[in-house]
Amino acid sequence: MKEIKLAVIGGGSSYTPELIDGLIKRWLREDFLAREIALIDIPEGQERMEIVASFAARMIEKRGMPSSVSTWTDLKEGLCGADFVISQIRVGGMKARWVDEHIPAKYGVIGQETTGAGGFACALRTIPASIEIAQAVETFCPKAWLLNFTNPSGVITEALLKHTKAKTFGLCNVPISIKMGICQALNVAPEKITMDVSGLNHLSFVTKVYKHGKDITDYVLHSPLLYKYLDEVNIGREMAPFLEAVQVIPATYLSYYWARESSIQKQRADIESGKGTRADEVMEIEEHLFAMYKDESLDEMPPELKKRGGAFYSDVALNCISSIIHNRPSLEVLNVKNRGSVPGIPFDAVVEVTCSVDGKGPSPIAQEPLPTEILGLVQKVKAYEQLTVEAAVTGSVEKAFFALLNHPLIQDGRIAADLLHDILIENQDFLPLFSGKSVPGFTDVTSQ
């Protein structure tokens, strides 16, 4: 059986037990063994990481898997000898996410972790840290693959591929969640269903669904399954005829674009009622999860972890690792350089697309052009993503402003300037490249 060392940066994440559970399942079916699992986190996250490591060790011991779990706060020590590295960091923690969601709400726009102004703020904080991680991978384990699960995944992956030489690609659980929903509805094993997916992270579209190699897209688009899905993700079943007309199944995040006003109204109502945003909900969930993880009698993944979101992310990551180490091709939806696979998007830009993964890593599969009705939105968001990366690596206030202005959920100069001002002030401890700079029209500057 093939053996690897896996390093997990952001090892204290509440997601890590799902990854451990997946590694155990891979070993049980004699796919591969993660002989060494190195959890890495910042010193402020060490307490959580030790809790996760202890829980992981109990899970591993219960099943008898011959693996070790170590914890590190030094990148060099944790990365040395790694064959694969998974990055799942959250710069600023959940408190920063809370701010990311509340600043936009102040100006009547959607505040969301990865989309719009909230995603922009998250990206500004996270890109420099992610580049530092990728450079450490280049130095201490240059042959390793870096699998990025850090949000916003597409933007972060674009920054890594443009500004480092690390072998990297991005992951997201949304496409595989759509696939698993189809499998469940049709009562079909996952290996029997494949999909053509094209677009951007959190703005991708399933353009074809195949069962045993037979195209069943039209059946899925005209089945109750689509109506149920659209209701569940708040897009609304009344949008089904329009999606049927262009023959696409959207990622869940399309609701923020196609149901913007109702999303804003819900956000406002939740905040005013005291329910808060998703960050408030996640903080409660994580408090409960870590209380469970501390319980020394717990030695298997708790079902409560499903409330945290991110289901199936470990499946995508471990599918890719398996395909690479065995040189056994598989189809996965990943964030990679376009290379012409998604027509209408720049050649070197990062897209979310169906890829063939083998011993050489992922290769994007050429897709049919997205319908004009869909492509315009995707191009607009791609412009925002590219400008965001430029702003984060240069500290350009102007690039940052135009990134926000280009996002379809904003598109108002005054609001974009107000948002940028608040984001820079609130995040100044994480944004040294913006030190001493101000947004035109405001007198206060970030600290130097």
C-alpha positions, 0 to 999 in steps of 0.5 A: 500500500502506498504511504504518504506524509500529509501536512494540514495547515490550519490543523486546528480547524473543526473540519479536520476530523472529517479529513481524518475520517476520510483517511481512515476509510482510504486505509481500510479499503487499502487505497493508501496510508497517511503514515504521518499526519502533521497538523500545523497552526499558528500559536494562537490556534495551538489549543484548538489544534491540540484538541483536534489532534487528541481526537484524531488520535482516538479516531485512528486508534479505534480503527487500528490505523498505523498512523502518527499525528503530530502538531506544529506551530513552525511551518518548516518543522511541520512541512519537511518531508510532506508529500501533500499539503492541505491549506484550510486557514482562516486569517483573523479567525471567526471574529474577522468573518463576523466583521466581514459579514457586518460591514456590507450589511451596514451599507445595504449590500450582502455580507457573505464569507466568500462572495462580494465585499465580505469575500473581498475583505477575507481575500485581502487578509488571506492572500499574503498568508497563503503566498507565504505558505506556498513559498514555504512549501516550495522551500521545505517540501518542493515536490509536494502538492498544495491543495488549497481549501482556504476561502475564497478558494478560487481567488486564493488559488489564482494568487498562488498560481500567479505569484508562487511556483508551488504545485497547487490547485483549489478545492471546493465542496459545492460541486461534489455536494450537487453531485451527491444530491443527484446521486441520492435522488436517483439512487445511484452510486457516485462513481456512476455519475459524472458532470461537466462543470464550468465557471468560477468558484462559487459561481460555477454551472453544471452543463452536463450530467451523465449516468453510466456515460449517458447524457441525462441533463435534460431529465435532471433539469425537468425533474422535481429534483431541480425545483427542490434544489432551487428552493433549498438554496434560496434561488427559487423554483420560479427560476427553473424555466430560465435555467432549463432554457439555458441548460445549466444547474447553478452552484448554490451561491447564484442565489446572492445574484438572482435573489439579491433583494430577498437575500438582503432582506433576510440578512437585515431581518436576521441581524435586527432580530438578534439571530445574527449572521452565519458567523454567529451561527458557526461560532455557536456550532464550533463551541459545541463541536470543540466541547465534543472533541474534548470528550475523551470518550468520543472516538468517531466523527460526530454527526453534528459536524454536518451543521458546520458546512463543507461536507464532502471536501475531504472526499475531493481532496483524497480522491485527488491524492489517490489519483496522483499517487497511483497515477489512476485518472479520475474526474474532479471539479477543481480550481485550476488555470483555465488554459482555454478550457472555459471559453471567454475567460482569460487563458491564465485565469483560475476557473472552476472546471471539470479536470482529469487528475492523474500522476501529473496532477489536474488537467482542465477538460475543454468545455463548451462555451457557457451561454451568453445569458450566463457568461456575462456574470461570470466575466464580471466576477472574474474581473473582480477576482483578478483586481482583488489579487492585484490589490492584495499583492501590491497594496493598491487602494485604487485596485481595491476600489475597482475590485469592489466596484466591479463586483455585481453585488456592489456596482456603486462608486460611493458604496464601494469607497465606503466599504473599502474605507471600513474594510481597511480600517477594521483589518489594518493589523492584517494588511501591512501593504496598505499601511499609512494609506487612505481611501480618497474622500476620507481623512483617517488612514491605516496605522503605520 
